[in-house]
Amino acid sequence: MLMDALASLLKRKNFSEISIQEIAEEANLNRATFYLHYPDKNALLQALTAARFQELIAKRNLSFTDCDAAVRAIALGVCDYLADAANDANHLAQLPLEDSIIPVVESMFRKGGAGYTEAEGMDRELLATTAAWAIFGAARRWYLTQDRIPAEEIASMIMEMVKPILLTGFTDHP
């Protein structure tokens, strides 16, 4: 209910202008209920983004069978997320994208890299952040380009650029 309330409010207001009280009222809940589930509105935004991101990946029936497939699926998911958000009446301009999609993608890389050993001098968190920002930056550049190539093509290109970051970071390659 809280995610639906935030999504509804985002159609009318910028994220920075939305208060927790407004979210709670839109969901017909009280503030205490909000805080039982989320520490702040940014956490709710991340949960909303994660849910939407997973829907987009599921809609394409993407697999995470190996490193290439996982990175490509994440890149395609980010491209779809940007395109989908922009189709929603200036939704893209109202979202703090870096605060919403980057943490979701970082989390996916942390989970995906959990079974691997990082190379000496590497930091797992920094690897996740670097890969997430690389994907987001490339996808955003793709989205802002007129006459852009299909999302599937850019996702494959992004995968080829991001994969070396991950391979450098682990001794047992994902």
N, C-alpha and C positions, 0 to 999 in steps of 0.2 A: 504494500500500500504506500509506503514511503517513497519507493522508487517511482511508482506511478505518479505520485504527487509532485515529485521533483520534475519528472518529464513534462508534466502538464504546465508547471510554472515556467519551465525553460522556454516554452512556446510563447510566453507572454513577457518574460523579463530576462535580463542578463543574470548570470549566475551570481555575480558579486552583489546584486541588489536583492537577492532572495535570502530571507532569514529562516532560521530553524523554526521559529514560531509559525511562519507562513507555510512551511512544508508540513508541519504537524496539523495545522488547521485544514490544509488542502486534503490531507489524508484522514481527516476526522479523528485525530488522535491528540494526545497531549504531549507537551515537550518531554516529559519524563519517559514516555514510551519511545520517543525518538532516541533519547540517550541510552535506553536499554539495548538498542541495536547498533548505534553508530556514535562514535565520539564527537564527530563534527560533520558539517555538511560536505566537506571534501571527501570524507570516507563514504558517504552516501553516493556522491557523484562517481567515485571509483567503482562502487558496487554496481551502480546503474550502467556504467561504461563496460564493466566486465561482463555483465549479463548480455548487453547488446552485442558486444564483441563475440561472445560465444555463440549467440544466435546467428550472426553473419557467417562464422566459420562452419557451423552445422548446416546452414542453408546451402552452402557449396559442397557439403560432404567431404571436407578436407581431412587428410590423414596426417598423423604425426608419427609415422612409422620409422623415420630416420631423421638425421640432422637436416638434410636437404629439404625433405618434405615439411618438417616442422618450421624451419625458417621461412620457407616459401608460403606456408599456410598463414603464419603470423603476418608476413608482409602483405599478403592478399587481404587478410582480415583488416589491417590498418587502412589499406586503400579503400576497401568497401566501407569501412567506418567513416572515413572522411567524405566519401561520395554520398553516403546515406545521410549523414548529419547535415551536409550542405543542401540536400533536397528538402529538408524540413524547415522551411521558412526562416532563413537566416540563423538557423540553429548553430551552425559552425561558428559564426561570428560571436555568438553568445557564450560559447563554451570555453573554459580555460583548458585547451587541449592538452597542454603539457601536464597539467594536474590531473587529467582524467585518463588518457590512453597510455601515457608513458608508464605509470605504475603498474597497469595491467600487463603490459608487454614485459616489463622487468620481472614481474612475478612469474610469468610463463617461462622466461629464460632461467630463473632461479630453480624452478621445479624441474625443467628439462636438464639442467646441469647438475642436479643433486647427486646423481649416481656416478659422476666423473670426478677425477682428481685434478685440481687446478695446477698448472705448471708453476715451477718455483718463481716466486716474485709476483705472481698474479693474484688478483683479488676477485673472488666470485661475484661480489656485489658490483664491483666496477665493470666486470665483463657484461653482466646483465644490463647495467645502465648504458654502457657504450653501444651494445647491440640494439637496445630499445631506441635510443636516440638516433642511431644510424638508420634504422628502419623508418621511424617516424619522419625524420628529415627528408629522406628520399621519397617517401610516399606523399608527404606534403608538397614537395617540389613537383612531383608528378601531377598531383591534383590541381595545382595552380597553373600548370602549363596548358595553353590552348592547344587544340589538336593533339591531345595526349594519346599515347599508345594504349591498347587495352590493359586493364589491371593485371591480367594473367601474365602478360609480357613483362611489365615492370616488376612484378613480384619475383619472377625468375631472375631478372637482373639484380634486384636487391639481394636475393638469396646468394648469388655469386659474390657480391661485395661484402656481405656480412659474415658469411661462412668462415673466411680466413681469420676474422676476429676471434671467433669461437675456437677454431682449431689451434690458434696460437695460445689460447688461455688454458687449455687442458692437456695433460700428458697422455691420457687415454681418450682419444678423440671421439666426440659424440657422433 
